[in-house]
Amino acid sequence: MLSQTLSIMGTVEYFEILLPLALILLCAKLFSLLGKKIGLPQVVGMLVAGILLGLIKLIPNQSIFTEDTLKGLSFLAKIGVILIMFSAGIETDLKQFKVCGFPALVITILGVVVPMGLGFIIATAFNGGFENIEQNAISNLFYGTILAATSVSITVATLKELGKLNSKVGTSIIAAAIMDDIIGVILLSLFISLDKGTGAGEVGIVIGKMIGFFAAAAAIGVGLHFLLNLIEKRYPHTRRLPILGFVICFFFAYAAEKWFGVADITGAYVAGIILSTVKEHEYIDRKVEISNYMIFAPVFFANIGITADFSGITATMAGFGLAFIAVGLIGKVLGCGVGSLMCKYSFKDSLRVGIGMMVRAEVVIVCTQKGIDNGLVDPAIMPFILLLVVISALVAPLALKLLYKGEKPDEPQILPPIEAESAPQTDPQPSET
């Protein structure tokens, strides 16, 4: 992997990337643990670590984060983002749709349309104005798409603690979040593909390619489902399954980008959804996360901080960023809350659903970075995305606890899991590879 990375880096010596890589892994882990201690997503700690490491670039004649080493880190980061979306796909529980059905669909639709619409309006106001609304339409729609993303891991942990995860509110949030991510990833690919084309005739081609990709993925997915379950039956709990999982992930990511013009992270996400139907999907996901969060994911999040350019934050951008955060928070609460009310949830439960759905984490960061990479999003928006993640992660658990204050849990309270480092999981080691 390092040799492939350094082939991109020109004539620089291979070992030049090792020191920045060591610094990233050390600082990312330390700050992610610190973030976890104060109730923030660990990805926030990794981003902060990257921002602090980025200060090294200000040192004259420093040789750690050079142009060449940053290219190498960027390569590793791209692998990281593919694996993050692959893991998100594996963790998608399609059975949740059966639990809530129509209410989850209504909550999802309004939970996507309202924040996306508000994001588009704010982006248009600051990016070209409404007089020439068509000029930056795709870029502004992409800003809206960023706000469609949801990451409810913190909400799930809070509801577990309160004994409310299996309540109507808990199941609705989980099911709606799953559909949120699916719709968000599809829209992300659509706008990236449309931006690459010119003229109205390209729209039909782009949509046709997307339909072709999902149709091909569904057909191949059925075969892979039976093949992987057969392998699992004959060789249970072996490394063959996660290895094949990586193969499927990378193939789908490549095929989506190269042959269908669909974003590579969409291909990885779809591959994950296919593997989520396999009996051993939890084992595969655990191995993928171990591999990813050892190197690739920390590099991805830290690299965002290292390469962040705060010089682009003008007074106008600051106004846009703060307004963007506001509509990001309000949009989810309003959209999902109104959707719940339409499905005859009580006002209090509707508010709980809306607040539970407003949390953002790694998916919104991935979407934003993808927009930056494709020139659809101003890089100066990233610090405000980080602020959105922090605010939502802090506000949602506190608000939910207040809304459930005085209510008895529906099931026994679940204590927080023991820290992985202090009590490692002992998977039986396979006798073959």
Secondary structure, DSSP 8 states (H G I E B T S, - for coil): -HHHHHHTTTTS-GGGGHHHHHHHHHHHHHHHHHHHHTT--HHHHHHHHHHHHHGGGGSTT--SS-HHHHHHHHHHHHHHHHHHHHHHHHT--TTHHHHH-HHHHHHHHHHHHHHHHHHHHHHHHHTTTTTTTTTTHHHHHHHHHHTT----HHHHHHHHHHT-TTSHHHHHHHHHHHHHHHHHHHHHHHHHHHHHS-STHHHHHHHHHHHHHHHHHHHHHHHHHHHHHHHHHHSTT-THHHHHHHHHHHHHHHHHHHHS---HHHHHHHHHHHHTTSTTHHHHHHHHHHHIIIIIHHHHHHHHHHT--GGG--HHHHHHHHHHHHHHHHHHHHHHHHHHHHTT--HHHHHHHHHHHT---HHHHHHHHHHHHTTSS-GGGHHHHHHHHHHHHHHHHHHHHHHTTT---SS--------TTTS-------S--
